[in-house]
Amino acid sequence: MSTTPNVPYRLEFSVEVPGTPEQVWQAIATAKGMSAWFAPTEMEEREGGSLHFTMGPEMGSDGQVTAWEPPRRLVYEEDWAALMGKETDALSPLTSEFLVEAQSGGTCIVRVTSSGFGTGAAWESEFWDTMGPGWMPFFDNLRLYLSHFPGQEATHLEATASHPGDAEALWSTLHDALGLGDEGATVEVRGATGTVERVGERQTLVRLTAPVPGMLSVFAWDEGGGNATAGVRAYLFSADAADYVRREEPAWQAWLQGISVPA
């Protein structure tokens, strides 16, 4: 098998979102916007600017903006090798391109392409097989952000806990314990009220209305090795959000760790 990065990988999809091209550009091509629906982001908003996504405690991805054409086209490269703990020359950069196309009726199509070159290793195919399912739910966040919170700055809340067992069983326990319903249902989730906006595979997205407005994603995923992770991720839009996070994030962490999953 070749040890040079000449095996191509590619992911392409399109999503329709509300807003003008300028509003969509603000959401997908600025640090403030990306942080409000994806991951905490640092970005020098220009061609050649540096980029950093914070993926979790002591985990992140570094990159560079390679094309900056507001409000239509953004391209950036991430250091795929460093992200995966590989030698620098083992993988090409991971390149992502966003194209914004205005539609009639006040919406835009966002066309997303990610591509890279590897060596054909089995783990590379697994990475690309899981990249789409892992990334697509964030674009539900983007739609919700542009529908209800365009241009606003988010305060993040995130908590996760690992449990032995199957991801489906963990999700069933998590879903039932929180009383998550079908799309359109009004729910109360540990003292917060809101509406279920999207139900996906082992994931529910809630638009929070009180006590702090925002978006709450509840999820479970398979870690492999007989373990699964339960988690919550919230993007909150209020002057009171920071105080709420200081109070509620440790409580969420303790609650997730205390979930009892049937054997």
NORKA-V914490 format. One record per pair of residues at least 12 apart in sequence whose C-alpha atoms are under 6 Angstrom apart, sorted by sequence separation. I is the first residue (numbers start at 1). J is the second residue. D is the distance in whole Angstrom. If there is no record, write none. Layout:
i:I j:J d:D
i:I j:J d:D
//
This chain:
i:31 j:43 d:5
i:41 j:53 d:5
i:51 j:63 d:5
i:64 j:76 d:6
i:99 j:111 d:5
i:184 j:196 d:5
i:195 j:207 d:5
i:205 j:217 d:5
i:219 j:231 d:5
i:40 j:53 d:6
i:50 j:63 d:6
i:51 j:64 d:5
i:64 j:77 d:5
i:80 j:93 d:5
i:98 j:111 d:6
i:183 j:196 d:5
i:194 j:207 d:5
i:204 j:217 d:6
i:218 j:231 d:6
i:40 j:54 d:5
i:50 j:64 d:4
i:63 j:77 d:5
i:79 j:93 d:5
i:80 j:94 d:5
i:98 j:112 d:5
i:183 j:197 d:5
i:194 j:208 d:4
i:204 j:218 d:5
i:218 j:232 d:5
i:49 j:64 d:6
i:63 j:78 d:4
i:78 j:93 d:6
i:97 j:112 d:6
i:183 j:198 d:6
i:193 j:208 d:6
i:194 j:209 d:5
i:203 j:218 d:6
i:217 j:232 d:6
i:49 j:65 d:5
i:62 j:78 d:6
i:63 j:79 d:6
i:77 j:93 d:6
i:78 j:94 d:5
i:97 j:113 d:5
i:193 j:209 d:6
i:203 j:219 d:4
i:217 j:233 d:5
i:48 j:65 d:5
i:62 j:79 d:6
i:77 j:94 d:5
i:96 j:113 d:6
i:193 j:210 d:5
i:202 j:219 d:6
i:216 j:233 d:6
i:47 j:65 d:5
i:48 j:66 d:6
i:77 j:95 d:4
i:96 j:114 d:4
i:192 j:210 d:6
i:202 j:220 d:6
i:216 j:234 d:4
i:47 j:66 d:5
i:76 j:95 d:6
i:95 j:114 d:5
i:215 j:234 d:5
i:47 j:67 d:5
i:76 j:96 d:6
i:95 j:115 d:5
i:215 j:235 d:5
i:47 j:68 d:5
i:75 j:96 d:6
i:94 j:115 d:6
i:214 j:235 d:6
i:46 j:68 d:6
i:61 j:83 d:6
i:75 j:97 d:4
i:94 j:116 d:5
i:214 j:236 d:4
i:74 j:97 d:6
i:213 j:236 d:6
i:214 j:237 d:5
i:74 j:98 d:5
i:92 j:116 d:6
i:213 j:237 d:6
i:73 j:98 d:6
i:92 j:117 d:5
i:73 j:99 d:5
i:72 j:99 d:6
i:91 j:118 d:5
i:72 j:100 d:5
i:171 j:202 d:6
i:25 j:71 d:5
i:22 j:71 d:6
i:171 j:220 d:5
i:21 j:71 d:6
i:167 j:221 d:6
i:167 j:222 d:5
i:165 j:226 d:5
i:167 j:228 d:5
i:164 j:226 d:6
i:165 j:227 d:5
i:164 j:227 d:4
i:163 j:227 d:6
i:163 j:228 d:5
i:162 j:228 d:6
i:162 j:229 d:4
i:161 j:229 d:6
i:161 j:230 d:5
i:160 j:230 d:6
i:160 j:231 d:4
i:159 j:231 d:6
i:159 j:232 d:6
i:158 j:232 d:6
i:158 j:233 d:4
i:157 j:233 d:6
i:157 j:234 d:5
i:156 j:234 d:6
i:156 j:235 d:5
i:155 j:235 d:6
i:154 j:235 d:5
i:155 j:236 d:5
i:154 j:236 d:5
i:154 j:237 d:5
i:5 j:90 d:6
i:5 j:91 d:5
i:19 j:106 d:6
i:19 j:107 d:5
i:157 j:245 d:6
i:18 j:107 d:4
i:17 j:107 d:6
i:17 j:108 d:5
i:170 j:261 d:6
i:16 j:108 d:6
i:16 j:109 d:4
i:15 j:109 d:6
i:159 j:253 d:5
i:15 j:110 d:5
i:161 j:256 d:6
i:14 j:110 d:6
i:161 j:257 d:5
i:14 j:111 d:4
i:13 j:112 d:5
i:12 j:112 d:6
i:38 j:138 d:6
i:12 j:113 d:4
i:11 j:113 d:6
i:11 j:114 d:5
i:10 j:114 d:6
i:37 j:141 d:5
i:10 j:115 d:4
i:37 j:142 d:5
i:9 j:115 d:5
i:9 j:116 d:5
i:9 j:117 d:6
i:8 j:117 d:5
i:7 j:117 d:5
i:6 j:117 d:5
i:7 j:118 d:5
i:5 j:117 d:5
i:6 j:118 d:6
i:7 j:119 d:5
i:5 j:118 d:4
i:7 j:120 d:6
i:5 j:119 d:5
i:4 j:119 d:6
i:3 j:119 d:5
i:2 j:119 d:6
i:36 j:154 d:5
i:17 j:143 d:5
//
